[in-house]
Amino acid sequence: MIRSDFARKMMSNSVAQGLNFGSRWLLNLALARHFLEVEFGVFSFVYMLANLFFPAIAFGANFYLIHQAATFRQVSDLVSSITISLLMFTLFSLLLLGYAVWDQQALDYQLYLLSLAIGLVWALHQALFCYLKGAQQFAIEVKSQLLGGCLMLLLVVAVWFETIDETATVLWCILLLSLAPLAVGVRAIWPELQLQNLQLSKLWRDLWQKSVWRARLSYAWHDVFAIYLTNIPFIFLAIFSSLTALGQFRKAFILFMPVTLLPVVFSQVLLSKLSHKTLLADKVVLFRRSFLLTFPLLSLPYVLLLVFYPWLYPWLLNEQLTPESELVTMLVVITLWLTLLKTYFEVWITAVGRTDLRAANVTVVAILSSLAYIWLNSELDPAAAAWIFVLSNLAAVVLLQLICGWSYRQLKAKSGQQP
């Protein structure tokens, strides 16, 4: 059986991520029910941009800080990651300004800036708490997300009773409410920052060494392309179809948003535990045991969703299930289950230090799926986007399994260990 320490940390992480995802899910559900189709399409587009900016600004802080803090804890790694995030935020702000000047017919510039600012706050929050998770301190995030979830529920109530009906107002509220859980993380890490007596001038000089950026590059590369792969249907529906079609496609994701936290919760805990194992044989034992015990259990919610979505869709979204939306919804559930399976192998390849292969896999799949969307061009609709989405994720799983098998044989031959 999995040790109680592992189960306790997974429970803490589950509660924290559940509060975060749960509050966001309720907000998106309220918006999908009460916003007009065009307005919800605009919100979906801007919210998608925030999700794309988030990993680019974080620059690999997720798995990098968990892995680093679990193996060799140095708060300077956290400070460097935060500084890099601020630099990336500045860069994207300048690029957005140039885009707004070039395209006068673009969406309101305020909405672009809001999506970028939300991405920055999410990135800083992730950096703080991934560092703490790597140090085996999972409980602090529960307090943070409890506060954030309660505040977000106030926004849900305002949207539900139609007190707020504009995208810009909703985004401003999301940005301001996200600062509260971030403050909890800053307070938790502040004593450690004071004890280390960091020399900011030295950290700034060290930041420009190639090794600092190279160490994070494969993590950042993977995270950016992974979130791109997740949002790719929305991107090309916005380009080749309409924001209304984008909003309709996104409703299927909103319906199942709670299950998307399962890969996040488990991957962070499993990576933290695997990174503490120094011997390859010990890593293999823990990974196999975790996979065999947890994968069937975590797959159960996806099976239930496949059975009950014909009733859940009209009940939660207040909208009739058409043949097209039924097909899209079914394919989305299958895609999300493939994401769960893929996460296990991504954790393994990260734990053995081959993040370059992990990044290469998601890059190849993202490029091939992009070409498929471009090939369809004006014929792209939600159903076609869903088919490409599920097939691209299936390809990602198969390729990642092959990569994991190859890397394991390489490491086994190099170390001479037996599983």
N, C-alpha and C positions, 0 to 999 in steps of 0.2 A: 504493500500500500504506500501511497505517497505520504511522506512524513508530515506530521502536524504543523511543522514550521512552514512548509510549502503551502499547505492548505490554508493556514492562517493568513499568509501574505496574499495568496490569491483571493481570499475573501475580502481583505481590506481593499485590494485593487479593484475587485468587482464592485464593491459598494461605491468607491470613488468614481469609477468610470460610469457606473450605472446612474449616479446622480447627475453627472455631466451630460451623458447621452439622453437620459430621461427628460431632463428639462429642455434640451434642444429639440427632442422629438415632439414634445407637447407644443412647443412654440411653432414648429414647422407644420404640425397638424392643424393648429388653430389658424395659421395663415392660409393653408390650403383650403380650409373650409370657408373662410370668411372673406378672403381677398378676391377681387375680380380676377378673371383668368389672365388678362393682360398685366395687371399689377403683380400677380403672383409670378408670372413669367419674368418680369423685371427683377423681382426679389431673388428668384432662383438663379438668375444670371450673376447678380452681384455677390450673392452668397457663395456661388461656385468660385468666383474670383478670389474671395477671402480664403477658401479652402486651397486654392492653388498657390496663393502668396504665402500661406502658412508654412509649408515645408521648405519653400525656397528661402524664406527669412530665417527659419530655424537652422538651416544648413547642417542637417544630419544630427541635431542634438538628441533626438529620441534614443536610438539604440547606442549611439556613440557614448553618451554620458552614462547610461546604465552600465554598459560594458566597462568603461574606464573606472567609474566609481566602485564597481564590484571587484575589480582587479587591483587597482592602485589609486586610492582616493586622494585627489588633490583638488581643492576648491578653485585653484587657478584655471583648471579645465572649464569649470562652470563660468567663471568670469570671461574667459576667452570666447566661449560660445555666445554669451550675452552680447559681448562687444561685436562679434561677427554679425549677429542678428541686427544690431543697430546700424551697422554699415550697409547691410543688405537692404534694410528699410529705406535708408537714405538714397541708395542707388535706384530702387524701384520708384521712389517718389519723383526723382528727376526724370526717369523714363516716362512716367505717367504725365508729368507736366509737358514734356515734349510731344507726347501723343495728343494731349488735349489741344495744344497749339496747332498741331498739324491737321487734326480732324475736328473741325468746328461743329460737325453734325453728330459727334459722339454722344454717348450717354452723359448725363450730368456729371461733371468732374468731381463734385462732392461725393457721389456714390463710389467712384473709383478710389478716392482717398479713404473713405470709410472702410471699404473692403480691405485696403492695405493696412490701415491702423488696427483693424480687428485681427488680421493675420499676425501682426507684430505682437499684440497682447497674448494671443494663443501661443506663439513661439516662445515668448519669455516664460509663460506659465509652464510649458512643456519642459523647457530647459531646467527650471528650478526643481520640478518634481521628478524628472527622470534622474537627475543627480541624486536626489534623496532616495529614490527607489534602488539605484545601484548600491547605495550604502545601506540597503535593507530597511529603510525607514518609509514604510508604506502608509502608516496610519495618518500621517500629517495631511495627506491629500484628501482623506475622507472629510476632515474638518473644512478644508478649502472648498470642496465640491458641495458640501452640505450648505454652506453659506451661498455659494453661487447658484445652486439649484433653487433655493428658497427665493432669492431675488429674481431669478428668471421666471418663476411661477407668477410673480406680480405682473410681469410683462405679458405672460400668457393670458391672464385674466383680462388685462386691458385690451388685448387683441380679440379675445373671445366675445367680449361685450361691445366690440366695435368702437372702443374709445380711441384706438389708433388704427388708421387705415392707409398710411403712406409708408412706402419702402424706406425713405430716408429717416423717418422718425424711428422705425423699428431698428434700423442699423445703429443709430446713435444710442439707443437704449442697450442694445447688445454690447456695444463698445464700453459704455460706462459701467454696466453691471459686471462685465468681465474683469474689471480692475479690482473688485473686492476679493475674489479668490487668489488673484495674483499677489495682493498685499499679504495674505496669509503665508504664502510661500516665501516672500521676502523676509517676513518676520521670523520664520523658522530657520532660515539660512544665515541671518544677520550675525548671531553670536560666533559662528564659525568663520565668517569673513573678518570679524574683529580680531579673533585669536590668531589668525594667520598673518596679520600685519603685512598685507600685500603691498608691493610697490607698483603702483599703477603705471608709472613711467617704464619700468622694466617689462611689465606685461604687454604694454603697447608696442615696445620694440620687438619683443618675442613674437608678437602676433603676426608680424610681417615675414617671419621665417617660413620657407616653403613647407617645412615639416608639419606646421600647425594646420595649414590648409589641406595638405595632402592627406593627413590623418582623418580628416572629416569628409573629404571629397566623395569617397565611395558611398558613405552613409547618405550624404546630401543628394548625390546623384540618384541613388535608389529611391529615396523618399519623394523627390520631385517627380520622377517618372512613375512611381507607384500611385501617387495622388492624381497624376495626369491620366493614368490608365483607368482609375476609378471614375474620373469626371469626363472622360473622353466622349461619351455619348452626348452629354450636355453641351460640350464645346462645339461639336460639329452640328448638332441640332440648331444651336444659336447661329452658326455660320450659314448653313445650307437650308434651314427650314425657317423657324420663327421662334421667338421667345415664348409664345403660347404653347407650341409643341414641346419646347424644353420643359415648361411647367407641368404639362401633362405627363411627360415621361418621369419627371422627378417625383410625382405623387406616388408612384409605385415604390420608390425608395423610401419615401417618408413613412409609408405603411409598415415597412419592415426595418426601420432605422434601429429599433432596440436591439436586434440580433447582431448588428454590426459591431457592437462593443465586445462581443465574445472573443474574436481574434485579438483585439487590442488588450483586453484584460489578461488573457492567458499568455500571450507572447511576451509581455513585459516581465511577468513573474518567471516564466520558464527561462528566458534569456538571463535574468539575474542569477538564477540557480545554476544554469549551465556554465556561466562565466566563472563561477566560483570553483568549478571542477578543473583541476590541472591536467589530469590524465585522460587521454582519448577514450580509454575503455570505460571510465566512470561517466564520461559524457554520453557515450552510447547507451549505457544501462539506464541512465536517467531519462534520456530522450525516448527510448523504446517504451519504457514503463509508462511515461507520461502520455505518449501517443495512444497506446493501447487502452489505457484507462479513461482518458478524457475525450478523445475524438468521438467515439460513439455517443457519449453523454452530451457533448456540445452540439452534435448533429441533430439531436432530437427536436429542438425548437424549429429547425428548418423543415423537418418532416411535418410537424404540426401546422406550420404556415402553408405548406403545399396543400394540406387538407382543408384548412379553414379560410383561406384567402377569399373564396367567393362570397363569404358572409362578412368578413372583416372589411373588405374594400368599400361597399356601400354604407356600412355602418359608421366607419371612422371618417371617411372622406365626404359623406353626404352626396354621393355621386353614383349613378348606375354603372355597373360593370358591363362594358361593351365587349364584343369578341376580340377587338384589337387590344384593349386594355387588359383583358384576361390573359392573352398570350404574353404581353409585355410583363405583366405581374409574375407569371409563372417563370419566365426566363430570368427575371431579376432575382427571384428566390434561389434558383439554381446557381446563378453567378455568385451570390453572397455565400453560398455553401462552399463553392470552389475557393473563394477567398479565405475561408476558415482553413481549408486543407492546405492551401498555399502558405499560410502563415507559419505552420509547423516547420516546414522546410526552410523558410526564410530565417527563422530563429536558429535552426541548426547551422546553416551556412555562416551566419553571423558569429555564433559562439565559437566556431573553429577558425575564425579570422579570415574568411574568404568573402568579405563584403564586395570585393570587386566582381566576383562571379554573380553575386546576387544583383548587383546593379546592372551588369551586362544583360542578364536575363530579362529584367523588366524593361530595359531600353529596347531590346530587339522586338519584344512583343508590342510595346507601345508604338514603335515605328510601323510595324506590319499592320496593326489594327488601324492606325491613322491612314495608311494607304487605302485600306478597305473602305473607310468612311469617305475619303476623297473620291474614290472610284465611283461610288454611288452618287455623290454630288447632289444634284437637285432632286433625285429620286429618294433621298434619305427621309425616312419617316420613323416614328417611335418603334414600330415592329422590327424594321431592318436594323435600327441601332441596337435593339436588344439582342438580336441574333449575333451580330458582330461582337457585342459585349461578352456574351457567354462563351463564344468560341475562342476569343482572345484570352480569356481567363483560363479556359481549359488548356490552351497551348502553353500558357505561363506555368501551370501546375506540372504538366508533363516535362517541360524543359528543366524546371527546377529540380524535379526528382532525379533526372539524369545527371544534372550538375552535382547534386548532393552525393549520389552514388560514386561518381568519378572522384570528387574531392575526398571522400572517405577512404577510397582505395589508395589515393596518393598519400594521405596522412598516415594511414596504417603501414604502408610500405616504408615511409620515412621514419616513423617512430619505432616500428618493429613490435607494436603492441597487438594483443589479441583481444577481440571484443568479449 
